Amino acid sequence: MTKLYSTITVKQVTLSNRVVIAPMCQYSARDGIFADWHFANYSKYALGRPGAIILEASAVQEIGRITHGDLGIWSDAHADAMRGIVGFIKGQGVVPGIQIGHAGRKASIQRPWHGNGALNETDAARGEEPWQVIGPSPLPAGKGWLVPKEMTLADISKVTRDFVAAAKRADDIGMEILELHAAHGYLLQQFLSPLSNERTDEYGGSRDNRMRFVLEVTEAVRAVWPDTKPLFVRISAVDGFEGGWSIEDSVVLAKALKTTGVDVIDCSSGGNAAAGATASTGYRGPGFQVPYADKIRREADIATMAVGLILDGPQAEAILQNGQADLIAIAREAIDDPFWPRHQAQAMGVDLDFAGWPEQYGWWLDRRARGLHQLAKSET
Ligand SMILES: Cc1cc2nc3c(=O)[nH]c(=O)nc-3n(C[C@H](O)[C@H](O)[C@H](O)COP(=O)(O)O)c2cc1C
């Protein structure tokens, strides 16, 4: 019996295994609306049978999109367009979740394959104009990037209300995990980090003040997100730049998030700069963010999800067995092999007869495997 392929229950939601497909923006929406590409993309992952799938960062405000192609959840119509995939994911025995967020000063940029930088004339010629971005302070993420409008107290409370409205919509369409995006240099992290927050009011200065916005959003969301359903928060456990947010800060934040009713801290890192979604100066090798999940789990006494270059089942199993995390998120491995959870299970001796596969596939693959086995025996 592996830990990776054993169930886990968080609040009243049970995952059939500990593999979670991490949120992955497709930058393929028009006006923020979930479309055919998204359905095909997420249905593939559902057929691979992870424990849960967390849909990509979905913007709580139109100006909170990273790019023109981001998904949104700022209106009921946006949420309604996701109902079909929620049903499909559940039908495969997988738990559907969604990440909601606001890009703040890192909004209004190019899709990765268009350059990942501030929108320019080439983008405008394609009909993709920049828009006014907001942030804790008028500090651009980098040279040539838009200068954010410093948020007023009214702006702060509006974003909080929009997170709440988005959470209600996610609940209404049947999502079972809600993840708040407080990582990768987007709005909530911009408030946390002294690199992007130079406010002098109650939302800036001391660490407690910089944590205030994230905690207020979390508390307000938890009040409307059902008690029976898990709330995750993804953080950048470290900024990865000198003078930035540290792992010790993250332990303090995780303790505070726990008291607001957060169930799982999803431990990523980096991103609070102009270069790339998760830019940092740190080492990036297999399992590079696992030590963050481990430390937060032990010191804040809260469940964690590890992510980042987790490449195979045995590596994932070791992380769980060592008590470094409770859940394993994978992203690019799943792009490469949407059947990663099933393939890794078989490599670890689980479900060798394909009984857990959809019957449309399992029956054939089992017969094929038996046939090949017979053939090999007859040839020896
Ligand atoms: C195409 C793509 C889109 C991503 N979009 C998001 C996102 O919407 N929200 C987020 O928190 N992280 C996002 N990430 C980061 C992943 O969730 C994950 O943390 C990262 O890729 C490291 O995991 P991996 O090594 O298994 O790919 C994205 C990554 C990829 C490859």
The ligand as a MOL file (V3000), in Angstrom:
LIG
                    3D

  0  0  0     0  0            999 V3000
M  V30 BEGIN CTAB
M  V30 COUNTS 31 33 0 0 0
M  V30 BEGIN ATOM
M  V30 1 C 1.6350 26.2430 -18.3800 0
M  V30 2 C 1.7500 26.6050 -16.9230 0
M  V30 3 C 0.8220 27.4640 -16.3540 0
M  V30 4 C 0.8640 27.7550 -14.9790 0
M  V30 5 N -0.1390 28.5120 -14.4260 0
M  V30 6 C -0.1980 28.6430 -13.0770 0
M  V30 7 C -1.3450 29.1970 -12.4580 0
M  V30 8 O -2.3660 29.4930 -13.0930 0
M  V30 9 N -1.3000 29.3640 -11.1160 0
M  V30 10 C -0.2240 28.9740 -10.3720 0
M  V30 11 O -0.2300 29.1410 -9.1520 0
M  V30 12 N 0.8400 28.3850 -10.9360 0
M  V30 13 C 0.8700 28.1890 -12.2610 0
M  V30 14 N 1.9120 27.4980 -12.8250 0
M  V30 15 C 2.9350 26.8990 -11.9470 0
M  V30 16 C 2.5940 25.4310 -11.6750 0
M  V30 17 O 1.3650 25.3210 -10.9680 0
M  V30 18 C 3.7100 24.7260 -10.8650 0
M  V30 19 O 3.7810 25.3170 -9.5950 0
M  V30 20 C 5.0630 24.8160 -11.5460 0
M  V30 21 O 4.9790 24.5270 -12.9280 0
M  V30 22 C 6.0610 23.8350 -10.8940 0
M  V30 23 O 5.5950 22.5100 -10.9580 0
M  V30 24 P 6.1550 21.4560 -12.0820 0
M  V30 25 O 7.6540 21.3910 -11.9170 0
M  V30 26 O 5.4820 20.1560 -11.7530 0
M  V30 27 O 5.7920 21.9760 -13.4300 0
M  V30 28 C 1.9050 27.2150 -14.1850 0
M  V30 29 C 2.8580 26.3820 -14.7840 0
M  V30 30 C 2.7720 26.0520 -16.1120 0
M  V30 31 C 3.7890 25.0950 -16.7050 0
M  V30 END ATOM
M  V30 BEGIN BOND
M  V30 1 1 1 2
M  V30 2 1 2 3
M  V30 3 2 2 30
M  V30 4 2 3 4
M  V30 5 1 4 5
M  V30 6 1 4 28
M  V30 7 2 5 6
M  V30 8 1 6 7
M  V30 9 1 6 13
M  V30 10 2 7 8
M  V30 11 1 7 9
M  V30 12 1 9 10
M  V30 13 2 10 11
M  V30 14 1 10 12
M  V30 15 2 12 13
M  V30 16 1 13 14
M  V30 17 1 14 15
M  V30 18 1 14 28
M  V30 19 1 15 16
M  V30 20 1 16 17
M  V30 21 1 16 18
M  V30 22 1 18 19
M  V30 23 1 18 20
M  V30 24 1 20 21
M  V30 25 1 20 22
M  V30 26 1 22 23
M  V30 27 1 23 24
M  V30 28 2 24 25
M  V30 29 1 24 26
M  V30 30 1 24 27
M  V30 31 2 28 29
M  V30 32 1 29 30
M  V30 33 1 30 31
M  V30 END BOND
M  V30 END CTAB
M  END
